[in-house]
Amino acid sequence: MIPVQPTQVRWLNDEEQRAWRAFIDGSQRLMAVLNRDLADATGLTLADYRILVLLSEAPRNALRMSELAEGILASRSKLTHQVRRLEGQGLVVRESCEDDGRGVIARITPRGLDTLRESAPGHVESVRANFIDLLDQKQLNALSDVFEKIDSFLHEQSS
């Protein structure tokens, strides 16, 4: 959590400022390139692709909408809009939850699985060309360690 009113601002020094700005600029530029490459090749956005991946990896290719929202780090209303769009393309269906009848489950369709299989090779190549292949193994390990630490901290803070 961010303190409401810090008593004294802890300004970033030059090295911290460099790291912060490099992260902001690099991550935004990377996500824009990956999103453009995916959309140009398949018509899917990164958000669409992430939903299809999570559903394809889930038991019976389905997740509760609440679990899916948590998995893609989106609000339920934003997810509902995205799933509705994917449903219109025949890639996902929504069903009532068998357990309680109140919940809604999203399930990837056979067409959605085919679309994911067709789009994955090009997307992975874009990830390699614009991210993985630019770094050595030591840098990849450090990056994984850093963002696993950040993700864990922020997840604990939101729980």
C-alpha positions in Angstrom: 0.0 0.0 0.0 1.2 3.5 -0.7 1.3 5.8 2.3 -1.4 8.4 2.2 0.9 11.3 3.1 4.6 10.5 3.5 6.3 12.8 6.0 9.3 13.1 3.7 9.5 12.3 0.0 12.2 9.8 -0.8 13.1 11.0 -4.2 14.7 8.6 -6.7 18.4 9.0 -7.2 19.9 8.9 -10.7 20.3 5.1 -10.8 16.8 4.5 -9.5 15.3 7.0 -11.9 17.2 5.3 -14.8 15.9 1.9 -13.8 12.3 3.1 -13.3 12.2 5.0 -16.6 13.8 2.1 -18.5 11.2 -0.2 -17.1 8.3 2.1 -18.0 9.5 2.9 -21.5 10.8 -0.6 -22.4 7.8 -2.5 -21.0 5.2 -0.2 -22.7 7.1 -0.3 -26.0 7.5 -4.1 -25.8 3.8 -4.7 -25.0 2.8 -2.4 -27.9 5.0 -4.3 -30.4 3.8 -7.7 -29.1 0.2 -6.5 -29.3 0.6 -5.1 -32.8 2.4 -8.2 -34.1 -0.3 -10.5 -32.7 -3.2 -8.4 -33.9 -1.7 -8.0 -37.4 -1.1 -11.7 -37.7 -4.3 -13.1 -36.0 -6.7 -10.3 -35.2 -6.2 -11.2 -31.5 -5.1 -8.8 -28.8 -2.6 -9.8 -26.1 -5.6 -9.7 -23.7 -7.5 -12.1 -26.0 -4.5 -14.4 -26.3 -4.0 -14.5 -22.5 -7.6 -15.5 -21.9 -7.4 -18.3 -24.5 -4.1 -19.5 -23.0 -5.5 -19.6 -19.5 -8.6 -21.4 -20.6 -6.6 -23.9 -22.7 -4.5 -24.7 -19.6 -7.4 -25.1 -17.2 -9.0 -28.4 -16.3 -11.7 -29.1 -18.9 -10.6 -25.9 -20.7 -12.8 -23.8 -18.4 -12.6 -21.4 -15.5 -15.0 -19.4 -13.4 -15.1 -15.8 -14.6 -13.8 -14.7 -11.2 -10.8 -17.0 -11.5 -10.2 -15.8 -15.1 -10.3 -12.2 -14.1 -7.7 -12.8 -11.4 -5.6 -14.7 -13.9 -5.5 -11.8 -16.4 -5.4 -9.1 -13.7 -8.5 -7.4 -15.0 -11.7 -6.2 -13.4 -14.7 -8.5 -13.9 -16.5 -5.9 -16.0 -13.5 -5.6 -18.4 -13.2 -9.4 -18.6 -17.0 -9.7 -19.3 -16.5 -7.3 -22.2 -13.5 -9.2 -23.6 -15.2 -12.6 -23.2 -18.4 -11.3 -24.8 -16.2 -10.3 -27.8 -14.5 -13.7 -27.9 -17.8 -15.4 -27.6 -19.0 -13.4 -30.7 -16.1 -14.8 -32.6 -16.9 -18.4 -31.5 -13.7 -18.7 -29.5 -15.2 -18.9 -26.1 -18.6 -19.8 -24.6 -20.1 -18.9 -21.2 -22.0 -21.4 -19.2 -23.7 -21.6 -15.8 -21.6 -23.1 -13.1 -22.7 -26.6 -12.3 -21.7 -26.2 -8.6 -24.0 -23.4 -7.6 -25.9 -22.1 -10.6 -25.0 -18.5 -9.8 -21.5 -18.5 -11.1 -20.5 -18.2 -14.8 -17.8 -20.3 -16.4 -15.9 -19.4 -19.5 -14.9 -22.3 -21.7 -12.6 -22.2 -24.8 -14.3 -23.8 -27.8 -12.7 -26.1 -30.4 -12.4 -23.1 -32.7 -10.7 -21.2 -29.9 -8.2 -24.0 -29.4 -7.5 -24.0 -33.1 -7.1 -20.2 -33.2 -4.7 -20.4 -30.2 -2.6 -23.2 -31.9 -2.4 -21.2 -35.1 -1.4 -18.0 -33.4 1.1 -19.4 -30.9 4.1 -19.9 -33.2 4.1 -16.3 -34.5 3.5 -14.9 -31.1 6.3 -16.9 -29.6 8.6 -15.8 -32.4 7.7 -12.1 -31.7 8.4 -12.7 -27.9 11.7 -14.3 -28.8 12.8 -11.6 -31.3 11.7 -8.6 -29.1 12.5 -9.9 -25.6 14.1 -13.3 -25.0 16.8 -13.2 -27.6 18.0 -9.8 -26.5 19.0 -11.1 -23.1 21.5 -13.6 -21.9 20.6 -16.3 -19.4 21.9 -14.3 -16.4 19.7 -11.4 -17.4 16.7 -13.6 -17.9 17.2 -15.2 -14.4 17.6 -11.7 -12.8 14.5 -10.4 -14.6 12.5 -13.5 -13.4 13.7 -13.1 -9.8 12.9 -9.3 -9.8 9.4 -9.6 -11.2 8.5 -12.7 -9.2 9.5 -10.7 -6.1 7.4 -7.7 -7.2 4.4 -9.8 -8.1 4.5 -11.7 -4.8 4.7 -8.5 -2.8 1.9 -6.8 -4.7 -0.3 -9.9 -4.6 0.1 -10.1 -0.8 -0.7 -6.4 -0.5 -4.0 -6.9 -2.4 -5.1 -9.9 -0.4 
